[in-house]
């Protein structure tokens, strides 16, 4: 009944205002993305002279063809997929085990270890001491540096711990103990199957973070065969920008336009996977923030 | 005596019963100690004349111990980096803190559920684009001569300014692209708070003749204030730390005057310039200021509104 009366409520001036406002916001958000997509299919000269606004002009695949000449993009793609998969698995293991243990009231030393985790959110050794440590441990210029050292995250631990505390009843452990079940088996066979929600949330957070960041790779990976996609994109999109802009004359102009066209294409190519996956998993993301926002 | 003994006994029993837990926490604890706590101890190189060959312990103490801090305070980069960092973080606080709140209030007013879902999906979308790509988009769209914005200026018969190379434009470009990318996503936490409002409150307000605006003012806003304050405290604790990734990508020789911030300076003098001790000192200085700011704001907020992060 309530649903029905709501649906047939008359549109007020206020509702109209909300519609207009939200439409404007949508345009502001979507247009830059849309523009990049149509520019990637357009004749670069038309883009450079401002003829491309709503539809691609002089339809072309040149930008995408140009991408195939850059084998390092595909190496980067492969590396990023490996780092994202590996990093997500390791990150899940590390953060879920820590969160599970810290959620247990009968774990002695819980407060102390929890404090150790929380401190890292507000204080850290900083760039150079961390760099020196990574080097001494032998992870410098080693692809494992992308997966192992920084997989532990106090924030993720806190979120998962809140979940365990609120969704796994304590009686379950009491019962399992009576049945002779040890802690590790209890965690693997009983707790994890009940925690699909938090597992998917953390997996998505970690995976998106891994896919998108370039900082650790910039600092710790020298060999370009190990570079992830984002670092290679940085070279194509940003570092080279200055060099091509320097040339003058007809040939330089054409080269500049072609490289700009390739930039539009590389943006599209590199962003498609995340854009396609994201709407499918969106509801998990929201859930994660809801879990995290419950103070624990 | 007996009591103490039995107490000890139960403790030992609990310990052995829970061996599995210690085993499970070991991997994360090792990573935490090696990659977070060891570098914290390594911070002492800020007070030493650190040499890679000598290692942390055997490098000599600098004389005086605050030598590298003094070097920073008297460096011409001191004022520039601190000013730039603060200008950008404060500007971004003023803009990107209230906008998600307003946006959440608007989303909360939308009735058509399908349109609302589409709206949310689209406003969250830019959050998933990488920084590199966003800065790449900024460079393409604002590039002088061929960029979209430059075309707009020419269409209106004006000379297009070189926005990317302008020191003045840097902070606007940085902050508003942040808003574009994250404002939608940042509404989620407020929407969570708004969704917990008891619908009978709105009904009661309607019966009393409250307008839509009044409902927002007296029901929605009070409801999200605690969340907003918590986020505000955390933001204030980060005033001196401006993320490295985006600023570094947006830097060029022309805008360096307003785009050199503490984190990029630390990177350049440390890793590119190999002045390890000096870089650590600058880093430590900004971390400490952050910590003090966080504790101060948290205390003030505790006294004034009973909201605190711990």
Interface residues (C-beta under 8 A of the other chain):
Chain A: X6 X9 X12 X14 X15 X18 X21 X22 X25 X26 X28 X29 X30 X32 X33 X35 X36 X39 X47 X48 X49 X50 X93 X94 X95 X97 X98 X100 X101 X102 X104 X106 X107 X108 X113 X116 X117 X120 X122 X123 X124 X125 X126 X127 X128 X129 X130 X131 X132 X133 X134 X137 X148 X149 X150 X151 X152 X157 X177 X182 X183 X184 X186 X187 X208 X211 X212 X213 X214 X215 X219 X230 X233 X234 X237 X238 X241 X242 X256 X257 X260 X263 X264 X267 X270 X271 X274 X275 X278 X279 X282 X285 X286 X289 X290 X293
Chain B: X11 X14 X15 X17 X18 X19 X20 X21 X22 X23 X24 X25 X27 X28 X29 X31 X32 X34 X35 X36 X37 X38 X39 X40 X41 X42 X43 X45 X52 X56 X103 X106 X107 X109 X110 X111 X115 X119 X121 X122 X123 X124 X125 X126 X128 X129 X130 X131 X132 X133 X135 X136 X137 X139 X140 X141 X143 X145 X146 X148 X151 X152 X154 X155 X180 X184 X188 X189 X192 X193 X211 X212 X213 X227 X237 X244 X245 X249 X252 X266 X267 X270 X271 X276 X279 X280 X283 X284 X287 X290 X291 X294
